[in-house]
C-alpha cells in the first residue's frame, strides 16, 4: 500500500508539471524552452508510471444499482459545473467573435456543413472561393460533422466545443466523486479545476474555445481512454475510428496495440476493430464523399513542411511562444522535424509496446494499451510541425483521465473486482503454459 501511495504521488507530480507547463507556464515566455522539455518528459513519466499502477479501470463502477446519494451528488455537481462553464464561455464567445482573419478553421467548417446540410455532399470538399480567394477544406468528417447541429440551429458553432469541455470535465468529476476522499483525490480535483479554469478564462492565450474545433477531438480521445479502462471493445473500436477520422495523432498507436492484441490473443478485440473500423470509414467518409477527398487528405502530411515554413515567416511566435520541440529546430530545419515526427510517431510506441511485452516475462505490468496511447500522443504533439497551443490539450485530457482512473480508491459504497482486468494487468505465462494453451 505504501508503495502504491508513492506511485500515486509521483503520478500527480508529473501531472501537475504537465498542467502547469500547458497553462500558466505559457505566460513565462523566456522559460518556454525549459517548460517544453519538462512538458515532454512529464507526459512520458505519466505513461511509464501507469505501467506500475494497479489495473483499476472504470469497470470497477457497479453495473447494477448506483446508490441514490451518489447519483444526487454527481448530478448536482455536474449541473453546477455546467452552469459555471456556460456563464464563462458565454462571456468569452461574446468578447471574441469569430473572425476569419484570426483563424479560418471554424469558418471553413461552417461552409462544409452548409454544403452538407443542403445536400451538396459531392461538393463538401471542393474549393471554397470566398475564403482566402480559394481554399480547399482539409478536415476529416469526425471533426466537422458535429458542427452541423449549430448550423441547423443557427447558433455559434463554438458551443459544440463548450459542450465537449463540459462533458469531458463532467465525466471526470463523476469518476472523482466515486472515490474515497483523500489527499490524492483533492490534488487531482484541484489540478483538473486549474486546467478547466484556464481553458475557460484565458482564450486569448490558447484559443481552444474561441478559435478551434479541438474540443471534439479531445472528447473522442477521452472516450477511447474510458473504453480501454472499462474494456468495452465496441466502444473502443468506435472511439478509435472517430479519433482517426479527426486527427492523425493516434496513427502510431495502432500498430503497437495490434501487436498487443495478437500477442495476448485478444481475438474479439481484433475482430471488432476489423469490422467496425472499415465500416465507420465507409459510412462517414467514402459513401457520402467518395474516395477522392480521402486520398487527398491522406497526402496532406506531405504539405506540412511548406506550411510550417510559411508560419515561421508570418507568425514565428506560434513556435517560440508555445510548447513543442519545433522551436529548437527553427525554420531551416522544418523538413528534418517533419521526418523525425513521422519516424518517432511510429517507432517509439511500437518499441515501447515491445519492451512492455518483453518485461512481462519478469514483472507484472498494468495498463499497457493506455500507457502506450499516452506515449503515442505525447510524441505526436510534441514533435508536430506547427505547435498551435490549442492542440496540446487533447494530451492533457488523456492525462486527466489516466490520473483520475489510476489514483482513485473506490469508495465504500462500491465493490471493485478482485481480479485484475484482462486489458489492465499482464504477466507473461511461461513457455510451457503457452504451449499447453495452444493445444
N, C-alpha and C positions, 0 to 999 in steps of 0.2 A: 504493500500500500504506500509506504514511504517513497519508494522508487517511482511509482506512478504519479504521486503528487509532484515530485521533482520534474518529471516529464511534462506534466500539465503546466507547471510554472514556466518551464523553458519554452514550451509551445506558445504560451501567452506573451513571453518576452519577444519572440520572433514576430508574432502577430502585431504587437504594439509598435515595433520598429517599422513594420510594413505599413501600418496605418498612418503613423506619423510622417514617414517619408512621402507617402502618396497624398497627404492632406496639407497640414500646416507647414510641413517641411518645404513645400514648394515655394513658400514666401522667402526663404533664405537662399536667394539666387547664388551667392558665392559658394555655398556649401553643396549645391546640387550635384557636382561630380562625386563627392563623397556619399551623398544620400542615394545616388543612383546605384552605387556599388552595394551599399547597405540594403537597399530595396531588393536587389537581385539575390543576395545571399540570405536574406531573411525568408524570401519565398522558397528557396531551396531548403533552408532549415526546417520550415514547416512541413515540407514533403518528407524529408528524412525522418523527422520525429514521428510522423504519422505511422511509420512502419513499426514503431515500438509501442504505440498506444494500443489499448485493448480494442478488439474489433467490435465496438459497441456502436452500431448504427441506429438509424431511426426505426428499425424494425423492433426495437425494444419498447416502443409505444404499443399499448394494448390494441389488439384488433377487435375487441369486443366493446363493452360499455365503457365510456370515459366518465370519471367522477364529475358530477354536476358542478361542484365548486371550481374545479379546474376549467370547465367549459365557460362558466360565467367570468372567471378571472381573465382567461385568454381572450374572450370576445370583447370584454370591456377594454382591456389593454389595446387590442387591435383597433377598436373604434377610436379611442383617444389618439393613438399614434397616427391613424389615417387622417383624422381631422386636423391635427397639427401639421402634418405633411401637406395637406390640401391648402391650408392657410399660407404657409411659407411658399409653396410652389405658385400659388395664385399671385402673390406679390412679385416673385421672381419673373414669371412669364409676362406680367404687366410691365415690369421695369425693363425687360429685354425682349422686345418684339422680334419676330422672325425677320431677318434681313439677308437677302441673297448675297450682298457684298461682304457679310461677316462669315457666313457658312452656307454652302449650297446643298448640303445633304438633304434636309427636310423639304426644301422647295423642289428638288428633283424627285423625291419620293412622292410628293403631292401630285406631280404631273403623272407619274407612273400609276398612282391609284386612280386618278381621274380617268385615264385611258382604260384601266381595268374595269372600273365601275360602269363605264359607258360601253362596255362590250368590245373595246378595241384591243383585244388580247394579243393579236398579231403585231400590234404597234407599240406595246408596252416598252420594249427595249430599243425602239427607234430613237434617232437623234432628236433632242429637244431644242428646236431653233431659238426659242425665246430666252434660253439661259446660256450666257457666255457665247452668244452667236452660234450656238450649236454644240451641245454636249451629249454624249451617249451615256445612258444610265448604266451603272456598274454594280447595282445592289442585287443580292440574291433574294429570292422570294421570302425566305424566313425573316428578313429584315423589313421589307417594305409592305408586305401583305397585312400585318397587324395595324398599320396606319390607315387602312381603308375604312375602318369604323369611324374615326373622327371626320374623314372625308364625307361619309354618308350623313353624319350628324351635323356637319358644318361647324365644327369646333376646332380649337387649336390642336394640331396633331401632337404637340408635346405632352398633352395629358396622357398619352399612351405610356411615355417614359415615366411620368409621375406614378401612374398605376402600377407599373412594373416595380418601381422602387418601393412602393407601399407593400406590394406582395412579398418582395424579397425580404424586407426587414420585418414584415408582419409574421411570416412563417418562421424566421429565425427567432423572433420574440416568443412565439408559441413553443418552439423547441426548448428555449431557455426556461420558460415557465414550468416545463415538465420536470426540471431538475431540482435537486436539493439546493437550498440557498447556502452558499459558501463563498470563500474569497475568490475562487476561480469563476464562479457564477457572476459575481458583481464586477470583476475585472472585464470579463467578456462582454457583459451588458454595457459597461462604460465605453469600451473600445468601439462596439457597434454603434453606440449613440454618437460618438465623435465622428465616425465615418458618415452616418446619416446626416448629421447637422452640417458637415462640410459640403455634402452634395446638394443640400437644400439652400444653403446661405452663401456659398462662395462661387456662384456660377460664372462670375467674371474671370475667375482663375482657370476653371476647367471646362465650363460649358456643357457639362454632362446632361443637364436637364434643358437648358435654354437653347442649345445648338445641335445636339447629337441625337442619334437613334439607338445608342448603346444600351439603354435600359432593357430593350427586347433581348439583346444578346446576353446580357447578364442574367436575365430570367431563365433563358434556355440552359445556361451552364449551371445555375442553381438547381434546376430540375434534374440535370444529369447527376449532380453530386448527391441529391437526395435519393435518386433512383439507384445509384451504386451502393449507397449506405443501406438502403432498405431492401436491396436485392430484388427489385421489381424489373424483371428483364424486359417486359414490353415497354414500360416507361423509359427504361434505359435506351432501348433501340429507338424509340420515338425522339427522346432528347438528343441522342447522337445525331440523328437525321436533321433535327432543327438547328443544332449547333453548326453542322456542316453547311446548311443552307442559309447561314447568316455570316459567320466568319470562318476563315481557314485555320484559326488558332488550334483547332482540335486535330488537325491532319497528322501531326507527328505521333499523337497518342494512339491512333487507330492500329497501326501495325503492331505496336507493343502490346496492346490489350488483346489483339487477336492471338498473338503468341501465348499470352497468359491463358486465354480460354482453351486453346489447343493443348497446352502443357498439362493443365489441371482438368482437362476433359469436361469442360463446361459446354456440352453439346447443345443443350437447349438455348444457351445464350448465342451460340454461333448460328443456329438455325433461325432464331428470332431476328438477329441482325441481318442475315442473308435475305430474309423475306421482307421485313418492314423497311429496311434501308432503301433498296431499289424501288419499292412500292411508293414511298413518300417522295422520292426523287421524281418518279414519273407523274404522280398525281399533282405535285406542287410546281413542277417546272416543265418537264418535257411535253406532257399532254397539252397544257394550256398555251405554252410559249414556244415549243419546238426545240430542236437541237441547236439551232444557230446561236441563240443567246447563250446557251450553256457552254458551247465550245469557245465563244468569245470570252466569257468570264473565266474559263479555265486558263486562257492565255494571258489574263490580266496581270499576274505577278511579274511577267516579263517587262512590263512598262513602269514598274515601281521605281527603278533606278533613275529614269529620266524625271519622273515626278519628284523624287527626293531632291534631285539637283535643282529643280525649279523652286522648291520650297526653301532650300538653303539660300538661294539667291534673293527670293522675295520676302521671306519671313524666317530668318535664322533663329529667332527666339523660340520657335517651336522645338528646336533641338537643345539650345542652351538653357532654356527656362523650364524644362520638364525632365522627367525620368527617362531611362533608356540608355543604351550604350552608344547610340548614334552620335552623340556629342563628342565621343572620343575618336571617331573616325574622320569627321569633317567632310566637306563637300567633295574633296578629291578622291575619297575612298568609299563613296556610296555603293559602287558595284561590289567592292570587297565585302561590305556589310551585308548586302543582299545575298551573296553566295554563302556567307557564313550563316545567315539566318536559315537558309534552306538546309544547309548541312547539319547544323545543330538541332533544328526542329525535328528532324527525323532520327538522327543518330543518338542524341542524348536520352530521350525517352526510351528508345529501344535498348540502349546499353543499360540504362537504369533498370529496366524490366529484367534483362538477362542476369544482372547482378543480384536482383531480388530472388529470382528463381534459384540461382546458384547458392545463395545464402540460406535458402530454406532447408538445405541439407543439414545445416548445423544449428539453426536458430529458428524460433517461431517469429514470423513476420506477419504483420496485420495490415489491412487496408492498402494492399499493393496497387490495385487499379486506381484508387483515389489518390495515392501519393504520386503515381506516375502521371495522372492527369494534371496535378498541380505543377509538376516539373515541366510538362509539355507547355502549359500555358505561360509559366514564368519565362521560359526560354523564348517563346514566340514573341511575347510583348516586349521583353527587354531588348531584343535584337531587331525589332521591327524597323523598317526603313524610315518611316516618318512617325515619330512618337507623339502624336496628339495626346493631350493629357487625359481626355475622356476615355481613351482606350484601356487604360490600366485598371479601371475599377472592376472589370469582369474578374480579374485575378483576385482583387480584394474581396469580392463576394464569395468566391470559392474558398478563400481562407477563412472568412467569417463562418461559413457553414461547417468547414472542417473543424474549426476550433469549438463551435457550439456542440457539434456531434461528439467529438473525441474527448472533450474535457468535462462533460456533464456527468454527474452522478444521478441516476434515476431516483425520483422522489419516492417516498414510502408508499404512495398510492399506486405504484406501478410494479410490475413483476418482470424484470428482464430475464431473457432466456439464459439458461445455464451454459449452453453450448455456444461456441463462437460461430458467427455467421460464416457460411461457406465461401463468400467472397471477401471476408474480412480477415481471417486468420489462417495461415498455412504453415505446416511443417512438412517438408517433402518426405514421402514414405521411402522406406528402404528399397533397394533394387529387388529384393525377394518379394516384398509386398506388392510392388508394381508388377512383377512377373505373374504373381498369383491373380491379381486383378484383371490381367489381360486374358486369363484362361477362361 
